[in-house]
Amino acid sequence: MNSSLKKYLLLIFLATILCLVALGLIIFNTNPYIGRGIVFLFFVSLFFSLVGVFTLIGFYLRLWFSKNEIIYFHLVPSIRQAILISMCFIVLLGLQDLRLINIWTASLLILAILSLEFFFMTKPEKVKKL
């Protein structure tokens, strides 16, 4: 791996650890019944924690399953998929918090996220000319 890619991955790892620490502090040191601001901070820190964890897992799974490919091409799809999965999880959790979730809303949300990912997967890549 190149040193700049290692720096990106290390930065993602450190940011994920920081978000997990913030999530732990929110869970163990706050009362969610005193205001919606704490719940909002919980959702934000959980979102960024999940994005970091899913990005690292997705990148290393892609790297492990790839055969002699350029490893830089695995980072952007890993980040995109991590954001989509985390958004789906957070929206489902938010709907559960509002008592609005059922099998149909969850299915529609998952179908919308999958459709968005399939759109990005089939979209042709633009090649930069030098």
C-alpha positions as CSV (number, residue, x, y, z in Angstrom):
1,M,0.0,0.0,0.0
2,N,1.1,3.5,-0.7
3,S,1.9,5.9,2.1
4,S,-0.9,8.3,1.2
5,L,-3.5,5.5,1.3
6,K,-2.1,4.4,4.6
7,K,-2.5,8.0,5.9
8,Y,-6.2,8.1,4.7
9,L,-6.9,4.8,6.4
10,L,-5.2,5.8,9.6
11,L,-7.2,9.1,9.6
12,I,-10.4,7.1,9.1
13,F,-9.4,4.8,11.9
14,L,-8.6,7.6,14.3
15,A,-11.8,9.5,13.5
16,T,-13.8,6.3,14.1
17,I,-12.1,5.8,17.4
18,L,-12.9,9.4,18.4
19,C,-16.5,9.0,17.3
20,L,-16.8,5.7,19.3
21,V,-15.4,7.4,22.4
22,A,-18.0,10.3,21.9
23,L,-20.7,7.7,21.5
24,G,-19.7,6.0,24.7
25,L,-19.6,9.2,26.6
26,I,-23.1,10.1,25.3
27,I,-24.5,6.7,26.2
28,F,-23.0,6.5,29.7
29,N,-23.0,10.1,30.8
30,T,-26.2,11.7,29.6
31,N,-29.9,11.4,30.2
32,P,-31.8,11.2,26.9
33,Y,-35.1,12.3,28.6
34,I,-33.9,15.8,29.3
35,G,-34.0,17.0,25.7
36,R,-33.9,16.1,22.1
37,G,-30.4,17.6,21.7
38,I,-28.8,14.6,23.4
39,V,-30.7,12.2,21.2
40,F,-29.5,14.2,18.1
41,L,-25.9,14.0,19.3
42,F,-26.3,10.3,19.9
43,F,-27.6,9.8,16.3
44,V,-24.8,11.9,14.8
45,S,-22.0,10.2,16.7
46,L,-23.5,6.8,15.9
47,F,-23.7,7.7,12.2
48,F,-20.1,8.7,12.0
49,S,-19.0,5.7,14.1
50,L,-20.8,3.4,11.7
51,V,-19.5,5.1,8.6
52,G,-15.9,4.6,9.9
53,V,-16.4,1.0,10.9
54,F,-18.2,0.0,7.7
55,T,-15.6,1.9,5.6
56,L,-12.7,0.0,7.1
57,I,-14.5,-3.3,7.0
58,G,-15.6,-2.8,3.4
59,F,-12.2,-1.6,2.2
60,Y,-10.3,-4.5,3.7
61,L,-12.9,-7.0,2.5
62,R,-12.6,-5.6,-1.0
63,L,-8.8,-5.7,-0.7
64,W,-8.9,-9.3,0.5
65,F,-11.2,-10.5,-2.3
66,S,-9.5,-8.6,-5.1
67,K,-6.9,-10.1,-7.3
68,N,-4.1,-7.9,-8.5
69,E,-6.3,-4.8,-8.8
70,I,-5.4,-1.2,-8.0
71,I,-6.3,-0.8,-4.4
72,Y,-7.1,2.9,-4.6
73,F,-10.3,2.1,-6.5
74,H,-11.6,0.3,-3.5
75,L,-11.7,3.3,-1.1
76,V,-14.4,5.5,-2.7
77,P,-17.0,2.6,-3.1
78,S,-16.3,1.5,0.4
79,I,-17.0,5.0,1.8
80,R,-20.1,5.4,-0.4
81,Q,-21.5,2.1,0.7
82,A,-20.7,2.8,4.4
83,I,-22.5,6.1,4.2
84,L,-25.6,4.4,2.6
85,I,-25.7,1.5,5.1
86,S,-25.2,3.9,8.0
87,M,-27.9,6.2,6.7
88,C,-30.3,3.3,6.4
89,F,-29.5,2.1,9.9
90,I,-29.9,5.6,11.4
91,V,-33.2,6.3,9.6
92,L,-34.5,3.0,10.8
93,L,-33.5,3.7,14.3
94,G,-35.0,7.2,14.1
95,L,-38.3,5.8,12.8
96,Q,-38.2,3.4,15.7
97,D,-37.6,6.3,18.1
98,L,-40.7,8.0,16.7
99,R,-42.7,4.8,16.7
100,L,-43.3,5.0,13.0
101,I,-41.5,1.8,11.8
102,N,-43.2,-1.2,10.4
103,I,-42.2,-3.9,7.9
104,W,-43.4,-1.8,4.9
105,T,-41.5,1.4,5.8
106,A,-38.4,-0.6,6.6
107,S,-38.7,-2.6,3.3
108,L,-39.2,0.6,1.3
109,L,-36.2,2.3,2.9
110,I,-34.0,-0.7,2.3
111,L,-35.2,-0.9,-1.3
112,A,-34.5,2.8,-1.9
113,I,-31.0,2.5,-0.5
114,L,-30.3,-0.6,-2.7
115,S,-31.7,1.2,-5.7
116,L,-29.4,4.1,-5.0
117,E,-26.4,1.8,-4.7
118,F,-27.3,0.0,-7.9
119,F,-27.5,3.4,-9.7
120,F,-24.0,4.3,-8.5
121,M,-22.6,0.8,-9.4
122,T,-24.0,1.0,-13.0
123,K,-23.0,4.6,-13.5
124,P,-19.9,4.7,-15.9
125,E,-16.8,6.2,-14.4
126,K,-15.4,9.3,-15.9
127,V,-11.8,8.9,-17.0
128,K,-9.6,12.0,-16.6
129,K,-7.5,12.9,-19.6
130,L,-4.0,14.0,-18.9
